[in-house]
Amino acid sequence: MEKAIMNVQRVFLKTFQVGWRMTEGKKSFDEAMSESKNELEGLRVQLNDLMVKFGLRALRTYQTGKSYPLKPMEIKSLVKYELDNVMADVSQPENIESIIKKTALEWEKQQRNQGVLANGGWAKKDKGNSRVRFMENGLYGLR
């Protein structure tokens, strides 16, 4: 009977310890998610500002050929046309591939600066057994 009680106590203690560690990990995960949400909002603002610059560029270009001020409907259609073209251009497969490669290279650079990568591209991630390897084409995979 005493052995059974001691086993129950051990199981409870281990469960409590694991649960406490998971809660501790969840806090850092929640913080990371909150930071990521804030970063996403900031990036959206930057993207909107960049799209405004594309629209202004189109309006300036079109205005040079006109001797009168642009009308509101002209502005609306010109900006919409420009933004549609910009999004179509960025969505082209070769442009997406270029963005992926540049992103992977930047990620590798950031990881090296943080000391995560060592030994020719292999390094332990955090305290786990998974590893990150950057391949010759600039992409990475989890192992």
C-alpha positions as CSV (number, residue, x, y, z in Angstrom):
1,M,0.0,0.0,0.0
2,E,2.8,2.4,0.9
3,K,4.5,1.6,-2.5
4,A,1.3,2.5,-4.3
5,I,1.0,5.8,-2.5
6,M,4.6,6.6,-3.2
7,N,4.1,5.8,-6.9
8,V,1.0,8.0,-7.1
9,Q,3.0,10.8,-5.4
10,R,5.9,10.4,-7.9
11,V,3.5,10.4,-10.8
12,F,1.7,13.5,-9.5
13,L,5.1,15.2,-8.9
14,K,6.3,14.4,-12.4
15,T,3.0,15.5,-13.9
16,F,3.2,18.8,-11.9
17,Q,6.8,19.4,-13.0
18,V,6.1,18.6,-16.7
19,G,2.9,20.8,-16.6
20,W,4.8,23.6,-15.0
21,R,7.5,23.4,-17.8
22,M,4.8,23.3,-20.4
23,T,3.2,26.4,-18.9
24,E,6.5,28.1,-18.9
25,G,7.1,27.2,-22.5
26,K,3.6,28.3,-23.4
27,K,4.3,31.8,-22.0
28,S,7.2,32.2,-24.2
29,F,5.2,30.8,-27.2
30,D,2.4,33.2,-26.4
31,E,4.9,36.1,-26.2
32,A,6.4,35.1,-29.5
33,M,3.0,34.9,-31.1
34,S,2.1,38.3,-29.8
35,E,5.3,39.8,-31.1
36,S,4.7,38.1,-34.5
37,K,1.2,39.6,-34.7
38,N,2.7,43.0,-34.0
39,E,5.4,42.5,-36.6
40,L,2.8,41.4,-39.1
41,E,0.7,44.5,-38.5
42,G,3.8,46.7,-39.0
43,L,4.7,44.9,-42.2
44,R,1.1,45.4,-43.5
45,V,1.4,49.1,-42.9
46,Q,4.8,49.1,-44.7
47,L,3.3,47.2,-47.6
48,N,0.3,49.6,-47.9
49,D,2.8,52.5,-47.9
50,L,4.8,50.9,-50.7
51,M,1.6,50.3,-52.7
52,V,0.7,54.0,-52.3
53,K,4.1,54.8,-53.7
54,F,3.4,52.6,-56.7
55,G,0.1,54.4,-57.2
56,L,1.7,57.9,-56.9
57,R,4.3,56.9,-59.5
58,A,1.6,55.9,-61.9
59,L,-0.3,59.1,-61.3
60,R,2.9,61.3,-61.8
61,T,3.7,59.4,-65.0
62,Y,0.2,59.8,-66.4
63,Q,-0.1,63.4,-65.3
64,T,3.0,64.4,-67.4
65,G,1.0,63.8,-70.5
66,K,-2.0,65.8,-69.4
67,S,-2.4,69.6,-69.2
68,Y,-5.3,69.4,-66.8
69,P,-5.5,68.0,-63.3
70,L,-6.5,64.3,-63.0
71,K,-10.2,63.7,-62.2
72,P,-11.1,61.4,-59.2
73,M,-12.4,58.6,-61.5
74,E,-9.1,58.8,-63.5
75,I,-7.1,58.6,-60.3
76,K,-9.1,55.6,-59.0
77,S,-8.8,53.6,-62.3
78,L,-5.1,54.4,-62.7
79,V,-4.2,53.4,-59.2
80,K,-6.3,50.2,-59.4
81,Y,-4.7,49.3,-62.8
82,E,-1.2,50.0,-61.4
83,L,-1.8,47.9,-58.2
84,D,-3.3,45.1,-60.3
85,N,-0.2,45.1,-62.5
86,V,2.2,45.2,-59.5
87,M,0.4,42.3,-57.8
88,A,0.4,40.3,-61.0
89,D,4.1,40.9,-61.5
90,V,5.0,39.9,-58.0
91,S,2.8,36.8,-58.4
92,Q,4.7,35.5,-61.4
93,P,6.4,32.1,-60.6
94,E,9.9,33.4,-61.4
95,N,9.4,36.3,-59.0
96,I,8.0,34.1,-56.3
97,E,11.0,31.8,-56.7
98,S,13.4,34.8,-56.5
99,I,11.7,36.0,-53.3
100,I,11.9,32.5,-51.8
101,K,15.7,32.3,-52.6
102,K,16.4,35.7,-51.2
103,T,14.3,35.0,-48.1
104,A,16.2,31.7,-47.5
105,L,19.6,33.4,-48.0
106,E,18.6,36.2,-45.6
107,W,17.3,33.6,-43.1
108,E,20.7,31.8,-43.3
109,K,22.5,35.1,-42.8
110,Q,20.4,35.9,-39.7
111,Q,20.9,32.4,-38.2
112,R,24.7,32.6,-38.7
113,N,24.7,36.1,-37.1
114,Q,22.8,34.6,-34.1
115,G,25.3,31.7,-33.9
116,V,22.7,29.1,-34.7
117,L,24.5,27.6,-37.7
118,A,27.9,26.1,-37.4
119,N,29.9,23.3,-38.9
120,G,29.1,24.1,-42.6
121,G,25.4,24.7,-42.1
122,W,24.5,22.0,-39.5
123,A,23.6,23.1,-36.0
124,K,21.4,21.9,-33.2
125,K,18.2,23.8,-33.0
126,D,17.5,24.9,-29.4
127,K,17.8,21.9,-27.1
128,G,16.0,19.4,-29.3
129,N,17.5,16.8,-31.6
130,S,16.2,18.3,-34.8
131,R,18.7,20.0,-37.0
132,V,18.6,22.6,-39.7
133,R,20.6,22.3,-42.9
134,F,20.9,24.9,-45.6
135,M,21.3,23.2,-48.9
136,E,23.2,24.3,-52.0
137,N,20.1,25.9,-53.6
138,G,19.6,28.3,-50.6
139,L,16.6,26.4,-49.3
140,Y,16.5,24.7,-45.9
141,G,14.8,21.6,-44.5
142,L,14.2,20.1,-41.1
143,R,15.6,16.8,-40.3
